Amino acid sequence: MYSTAFYLVLLLSLFKLNPASAQLLGKEEKGNASFYNKMFEGRQTSFGEKFDQKELTAAHRSLPFNTMIEVTNLSNNKSVIVRVNDRGPFHNKRLVDLTRAAAEHLGFIKSGIASVRLRVVGMEGMILLGHNEIITDTGDIIEKANKL
């Protein structure tokens, strides 16, 4: 789609606008994910939006609202990209709460909980890193080396 140069210019502009958010790009965390109970449908999120189980959104304790995160189920390697629009989870053994739609993509509806890896791939609702891209210490976006 777009060249690496385009993403680099976009990334550099984000460093000017919001250096704290831009520095999160590429950050990874591991922990447990769960999904929202259906009783939250239609309620207001911490970001002020109406909660919808069919959307690909998430609750995280500290990532800025509108941060785009790639969530990977470590047991089956399925991934989905979601947007942070709520705070939580309020269970100290959980890293993230996902909508039912996101949990279905990751394949953990029956179990209710999955061990996951989160990776910040964008901000302000924009995806800045592709599935096989990483950001280096110098701020360059490069493709991950394929492991044989």
Solvent accessible surface area in square Angstrom, and as a share of the most:
residue,aa,sasa,rsa
1,M,227,1.01
2,Y,125,0.48
3,S,69,0.45
4,T,68,0.39
5,A,65,0.51
6,F,88,0.37
7,Y,40,0.15
8,L,50,0.25
9,V,102,0.58
10,L,41,0.20
11,L,0,0.00
12,L,99,0.49
13,S,43,0.28
14,L,10,0.05
15,F,61,0.26
16,K,179,0.76
17,L,144,0.71
18,N,58,0.30
19,P,69,0.43
20,A,72,0.56
21,S,10,0.06
22,A,1,0.01
23,Q,128,0.57
24,L,41,0.20
25,L,9,0.05
26,G,23,0.23
27,K,82,0.35
28,E,93,0.42
29,E,46,0.21
30,K,141,0.60
31,G,25,0.24
32,N,56,0.28
33,A,0,0.00
34,S,14,0.09
35,F,50,0.21
36,Y,20,0.08
37,N,88,0.45
38,K,167,0.71
39,M,112,0.50
40,F,72,0.30
41,E,86,0.38
42,G,32,0.31
43,R,124,0.45
44,Q,139,0.62
45,T,8,0.05
46,S,63,0.41
47,F,81,0.34
48,G,42,0.41
49,E,54,0.24
50,K,157,0.67
51,F,7,0.03
52,D,46,0.24
53,Q,20,0.09
54,K,173,0.73
55,E,89,0.40
56,L,64,0.32
57,T,7,0.04
58,A,0,0.00
59,A,1,0.01
60,H,5,0.02
61,R,106,0.39
62,S,81,0.52
63,L,4,0.02
64,P,47,0.29
65,F,57,0.24
66,N,32,0.16
67,T,4,0.02
68,M,23,0.10
69,I,0,0.00
70,E,9,0.04
71,V,0,0.00
72,T,4,0.02
73,N,3,0.01
74,L,72,0.36
75,S,101,0.65
76,N,61,0.31
77,N,117,0.60
78,K,101,0.43
79,S,42,0.27
80,V,12,0.07
81,I,57,0.29
82,V,1,0.00
83,R,56,0.21
84,V,0,0.00
85,N,6,0.03
86,D,18,0.10
87,R,68,0.25
88,G,1,0.01
89,P,3,0.02
90,F,182,0.76
91,H,85,0.38
92,N,140,0.72
93,K,146,0.62
94,R,47,0.17
95,L,24,0.12
96,V,0,0.00
97,D,26,0.13
98,L,0,0.00
99,T,0,0.00
100,R,101,0.37
101,A,19,0.15
102,A,0,0.00
103,A,0,0.00
104,E,97,0.43
105,H,102,0.45
106,L,0,0.00
107,G,44,0.43
108,F,4,0.02
109,I,47,0.24
110,K,206,0.87
111,S,82,0.53
112,G,22,0.21
113,I,73,0.37
114,A,10,0.08
115,S,57,0.37
116,V,0,0.00
117,R,66,0.24
118,L,3,0.01
119,R,8,0.03
120,V,4,0.02
121,V,1,0.00
122,G,0,0.00
123,M,6,0.03
124,E,98,0.44
125,G,37,0.35
126,M,77,0.34
127,I,82,0.42
128,L,2,0.01
129,L,3,0.01
130,G,31,0.29
131,H,120,0.53
132,N,76,0.39
133,E,32,0.14
134,I,66,0.34
135,I,37,0.19
136,T,44,0.25
137,D,159,0.82
138,T,117,0.68
139,G,15,0.15
140,D,62,0.32
141,I,6,0.03
142,I,81,0.41
143,E,131,0.59
144,K,77,0.32
145,A,93,0.72
146,N,131,0.67
147,K,195,0.83
148,L,221,1.10
